[in-house]
Amino acid sequence: MSASPPPPPPPEPPSEPPPATGIPVNQSFPSASNSAPRSPVPWSTGLFNCFDNISICCLTCWCPCITFGRIAEIVDRGSTPCGVSGALYSMILCVSGCPWVYSCFYRSKLRGQYFLEERPCTDCCVHCCCETCSLCQEYRELQNRGLDLSIGTHILGQFWDSSFYIFNFGIIASTSHEVWHNYQNSS
């Protein structure tokens, strides 16, 4: 009888770990210095500066679901459409009369993403006592950071992640094509 060939050597373990998959747990946005903890920064406008932007003030007074939906879409980085968040806000308003229970969590997410101070009191207290003013303040904060909440993320489509980095570096683009073009030229 002939000798059988030796068995093949065992496969080598991969040199790199497999890529991570799934939904990110930490929703905070990357920063230039992620290693060092950052101290909270003040809001760009005060809670009661509602009349700084009359159109948003009126929209929020008569239809807060639209303002909230726009804020939620940006804070969630496009994963929840404006219409869905606004409809859920309206449903909670109609059923319980307390939409602040839902909206205060988005204030907390917004503060976490931009390292904003928790002022003048906790997020739930601000929304419970001054729902309209708090929504206006959050809307103004995102506008002052260069985001156009009226267009939403549906225009940016699949380029949301790259447009986020572009927005952070101050290059505001109006269409996904322009975002993609600016992103390609910056690489």
Protein Blocks (a to p, Z undefined) as FASTA:
>chain_A
ZZdddddddddddfbdcddedjdfblcdcdfblmbccdddddfbdfklmmmpmmlmmmmm
mmmmlmmmmmmmmmnnopacfklmmmmmmmmmmmnopaklmmmmmmmmmmmmnopacdfb
dfklmmmmmmmlmmmmmmmmmmmnopafknommlnmmmlmmmmmmmmnopacfbfklmmm
mmmmmZZ
